[in-house]
Amino acid sequence: MLKRTVRLESDPLNKWEYHVLKEVEVIQREMVDEMIEIILNEGLPTTRKSLHERFYSYYRSKYPSLPSRVIEGAYVVAGRIVKSFRKKRKKGLTKKDRPEYKKVVIVYPNKINWKFNRVSVSVLTHRGWVEIPLRVTKQLLKYLYGGWKVSQELKLRLVGRKASVWLTFEKEMEVTTKDGNYLSIDVNENNVTVAVFEGFRLKEIRRYETNLGKIVIDYSVRREEVTRGKSTKDELIKKKLRRLRERERKLDILRKTVKRIADLAKSLNAKVIVGKFSLRAKERMEENKNAEFRHRIHQWSVVKFVELLKAQPVDVEEVSEAYTSSVNPFNGNRLKKGIQIVEKVVKVFNPYLMTCTAHEGRGIRVVKLTARYLDSRDVLLERDSIAPLNLIKKVDGRVVVFPSTSPNELRVSVYDPSRGVPVAELEVIKSKDKLRHG
């Protein structure tokens, strides 16, 4: 079952509609705050059945005119907040005694008290039905006429005199995988490396240049220039910072990269293997680092990448990344991680000739790549290609690492995720003598 959430903005609400929804928002906030306090004090489980037995009758008698689904939505929200808080507290990720409910979201958990007619959403309140006219977007039309169905849950939030509405669409998708076909993925700071296996044999290695690490550094410098000697509370400074659009740009690159990988997996009926990366692991990486490096690690988008990948109609399995970057995948020997040789590669190509589409024809483009090699006794191994080859060994030992040709001719094709075309080629295994003599 695939799920996609669409955020829609309403037209300005009239005075009566706004005040009715504002009253529901105030009541819902009070209920959620009370429920959170009771759940924590009494140590209640966060299952919907337990919360219903504890809260429904009490709040139904306290607010007799309030629709039942608003009460149900309140304890659903409270349960989710407490469940998330308990997980963070167990992992030592929070020092607070209780969670805070800041951004109020009105939740209708099923369609009994709300309706959707493609151009508006109607919700039942304590003062009757309120219709919220929606601004139709291309994204909404895509799901409405693409075989998707609206799910049971509705979320809405008041933003000024307008309302933000979240609709979730569902679609049944059957995912089939072919035995021996795998995509093994390693997410790095500036690239995503994919090892493609077909019929238990290594077919190719692809590297998608995301440059997210460089983007984080550039935006950090730009924000420092904008805020130098000025308060971030100043409205003009806030406006300038919003215009930077760092998050939108990073998400765009991630989505394009995920789409390329998902299309490749679907064409091969391949199972996708990706390293398991937790927030706790990210925190451990940030320890004893300087401020700039901590910022880069904190902004690392690997968790978001895996989240986007799991939302695609492909079979995804997470595997521990332990020792995948420190072991030679061909003979199992430990690599000398302290010895790293960096090779700068500059490639020039014409996008028009490569893609044969006029809108891509923007003349000559220069691509600058960095290849890092680790010492493995007699040869050097390209660092970013090591982990995908080791990850696949943890899943299926039958996978043949070498292609039919000599392993010394193994290459990694570097792709531009925006265009989906190869822009360069790097050697995975490089002779020390060859590197020394250029």
N, C-alpha and C positions, 0 to 999 in steps of 0.2 A: 504494500500500500504506500503510494507516494503522497506526500502532503506539501502544499505550497501555501504560504500566507501572503495575502495581498493587503497592503495598507491603502485605504482610500480616504480622501478628505471630503467633507460635506460642504454644501453651500451654506452661507450664513444662516443661522437659526433665528426664527422670530422670537420675540420676547417671552411668550408663553412656553415654547419648546425649550428654550434655554433654561428658564427657571425650574421647570419640571425636572429636567435632567440634572440640574445642579442640586436639587433636593435629594435625588436618588444618590448622587455622588457623595454628598455629605453623610447620609445615613449609611451608605456602604462603607465609607472610611471608618466610621465609628464602630461598625460591626466587626470589620477585619481587625482593627486594633484590639478590641476586646477579645476576639477569638484567639489571636496570637498570644496574648497574655495568659489566657486560660489553658491553651494547649501546652505552653511551656511550663506553667506552674503545676499542672496535673500530670504532665508527662504523657499526654495522649498520643496515640498513633495518628498518622496523617492520612490514613485511608478514608475514602469518601464515605464508606458505610459507618465508620466510627464517628466521624465528624457530624454526619447527619443525625445519628442517635443522640449526640451530645447537644447540638445547637438548634436543630430545626424547630422543635416544639417551642423552645423558649423564645426565639426571635419571631416565630409566627404569631405568638400571643402578644409580644411586645409591639410588633408592627403589623396589625391585622390587615391593613389596606395595601401592604407591600406585596407585589407578586412573589410567588413562592420561588421562582427561578432566580430572583435577585438575591434572596437569602441563600439559596444553594450555591450561587456564584461566589458569594462572600466567603463561605467556608472552604470552597475550592481554592480561592486565592490565598486564604490564610494557610491552608494545608501546604500549598506549594512553597510559600515563603518560609515556613517553619522547616520543611523538608530540606530546602536548599541551605538554610542557616545551620541545621544540625550537621549536614555534610561538611560544610566549611569549618565549623567548630571542631569536628572530629579530626580534620586534617590540620588544624592549627592555623587556618587561613583568616580567622577573625578573632578579635579580642573583645567584642561587644557582648553584653549580657543578653541582649535580645535584638532581633532584626527591626529595621525601620521601614514603615510603609509610606514612602514618599509620593510616588507617582500613582495616583488613584486610577484604576482601570475598572470599569463596570463590566462584569462578565455575566453572560447568559449561557449556561452550560448546554442547553438543548433548545430545539426550535419551538417548544410549546409557547414560549412568551416572546418570540420575535419572528419576523417574516422578512423575506428578501424577494424583491420583484425586479431585479436587474438594474434598476435606476435609483432605488431607494431602499432603506431599511426601516422597518417599523418595529418599535419595541413597546412592550406593555409596562406601564408604570402604575404608581398608586393613584394617578389622576387620569388614567386611560391610556390609549395608544398614542405614541408620538412618532411621527414620520420624519426620518432624516434623509433628505435628498442628497444623493451622492454625485460626485464628479466622475464621470466614466473615463477610464484610461485604457490605453492599448493593452496593458497587462491584464486588466480585468476582462476585456473582450477575448483575449487569448485563451483564458481558462473557461469562460462561459461557453465558447463555441469549439473547444478542443477536447470535449469528452470528459471534462472534470465535473465533479459534484461538490456542492457546498456542504461542509461538515456541520455538525450540530452546534459547535461553540461559536459565540460572537463576543468580541471585545470592543469596547468603545471608550474614548477619553475626551473630555472637553478641553479644547485649546482655544481660549478666547471665546468668541461667539460662534465658533465652528466646532465640529466633532471629528475626531479621527476614528475610523472604523477599521477593524482587522477582521477580514474574512478568510477562513481556511478552506482550501479546495483539496479534494481527495480524488485519487485515480488508482484503480487496480492495475498493476503492471506485473507481468510474469517474467522473471529474470532467469535465463538459462545460461549455464556455463559449460564449456567443453573441457573434458578431463585433459590436463596437461597445458592448458592455456592460462597464463598468468600475466598480470602487470604488477611489478614490484616497484614501490614508490618510496623515495626518500626526499623529504622536504627540507631544503636548506634555506639559509638567509636570503640568498639572491637567485636561487634557481630551484626547480623541481626536477629530479632525475628519475627516469622511468626505464626499467629493464623489461623488455617485452619477450615473453616466452611463449612459444607455440609448439604444441606436441612434445612437451618436455625438453625443448631445445631453445637456447638463447637465439632469438631472431635479430634483435637490435637493442641499442640503448639510446634513449632520447633525453635531452636536457632542455627544459623550457626556462629561458632566461626571464625571470620575473623582476629582478633588480629591486625587490622590496626593501632590502637592507639599505641600499643607496638612497631610495626614496625617503626612508625614515630619517636618515642623516640630513638630507637636503631640507626636508620640512622642519627639522629641529633647528637648523641654522636660520631658516626663514622666519620661524616664530620668534627666535631670539632677536632678530633685527626689528621685527614689528613691535615687540614689547619692550625694547631697551629704553630704560628710563621712564616708562609709563606704566600705569596701573592696568591690569587685565580686566578690571571692573568697568573701565571706561567704555561707553557704548560704541565709539568709533573703533577702538581696538578690538572689541568683540566682533564687530562687523567685518573687520579685516581678517581676523582669525577664521571666521566662518567661511570666508571666500577662498581660503587655502584648499579646502575640500580634500584633505589627506585621506580620510577614511573612504570616501567615495572612489578615489583613484585606486587605492589598494584593493578594495572590493571588486572593482572592475577587472583588474589584472587577475585576481584569484578566480573569478567566475569564468573568464576566458580560458585560463589554464585548466580548470576543472572540466570545462566543456570539451576541450581537445582530448583530455584523457578519457572521459566518459564515452565519447564517440569512438575512440580507439578500442576501448574495452567491449563496447556493443558490437563493433564490426568483427571482433575475434571471438566473441562469446567468452571473454576471459574473466577470471576472478581477480579482483584488485586487492593487493596486499600493501598495507601502509603501516608505518611505525606508530606505536602507541605513545602518545606524548601528553602528559598530564600537566595541570597548572602547578602542581607541587614540584615536578621536574623542572619547570621553568624557574621557579623560585630558587631551587638549588643552584641552577646555572647562574643566577644573578648574584649569589653570595660572593663576597670578596672581590667584586669587580668595580671599576671606576664608574662614575655617573653616566658617561656616554655609552659605555658598553652595556650597562644595566638597562638603559633606555632602549637600546637596540634589541636586546633580548626580550624586554617587556612588550615591545611592539611586534615581535615575531608572530606571524600569522598562521602558524602550523595548525593550531586548534581550529581556527575558522576554516582553513582549507579542508580538513578532515570532515568538518560539519557539512560543508557544501558538497563534498564528495559523497557522503552518505545520503544526501537528498536526491542523488541521481539514481536512475533505474539500473544500477549495477550492484553486483555482489561484492561487498567490502568487508575485509577482515583485518582487524588491528593485531599486530604482533609486537612483542617487546623488542626495543632497539638495542638492548644491552650488547655491547662489544661488536656491533655490526660495523663500526667505523674504525676499529683498531685491529682487525684480523684480515689477513690475506684470503680472499674467497676462493683462490685457486689451490692453495696448499695448506691453509689453516695456521700459518705462522703469524706471530705477532708483528705488527708494523711499528716502525720507529716514528711515532707521532711527533716527537720533538724535532725531527729532521724533515722539513717541508720545503720543497722547491716550487717557486711560483714562476709561471710562464705567462707572459702577456701576449695575447693574440689579437690582431687587428684585421678585420675582414671588410672588404668593400663589395657591395653588390647592388644590382639594380632591381628593385621590387617589381617594376613593370615587366621585365623579362621573365622573372621567376613566377609570377602569378598570372600573367597574361590578362589582367583586368585593368581597364583604363584608370579607374579611380585609385588604384594603388601606384600608378606611375608617377612618382614624385622625384625622379632622377636618382642620383647615386646616394647611397646611405652607408655610413661607416659604423661598424659594429665592433665594440671593444669587449673582449672576453678575458677572463682570468682562469687559467688552469692551474690547479695546485696538485702536486705530486708528492706522495709519501714513499719513503725508502723501504723496499722489500728485498733486501740483500742484492741480488743481481739486477733487478729491474726496479722501475718506478711505477706506481699505480696512481691513476687519477683519483683524487680523494672522494669526489662527489659520486663516483660510480661504484665505490666499494660497498656502501650500505645496501643498495637494492639487491646486489648479488648475494650478500649474506642473509638478508631478510627472507629471501625465497627458500633458502636452505632450512629455515626453521619451520616451514610449512610443508614442503614436499622434498624429500631427499632424492627422489628419482629425477629431478630436473638436471639436465646436462648443462653445465655452465658454459662450455666452449661451443661455438658454432662449428659448422663443418670445416671451415677454413682454419688457418693457424691462429692461435690465441694472440700472437704478437700483432696480428692485423686487426684486432678488435678496435672499433671506433665508437665514439659517442657523437650523435648528430645533435647539434645545437639548434633549437627552434625559437622563433619569435611567437609567443602565445597570441599576440594580436592578429597576426596574419596566418599562423599555422603552417609556415614554410621553414625549411632548414636554412640557416644563414651561415653556418660554419660546421667544421668537423674537427674533433679532437681525438687524440690517441688515448685509449684507456691504459694500455701497457706500453711503457716507453723505456727503451734501453738507456742506461746511464751514459754509455759512450756516445749515443746519438744525440742526447741532450747536451753533452759537454762540447761536442764539435759542431753544434748548430744544425 
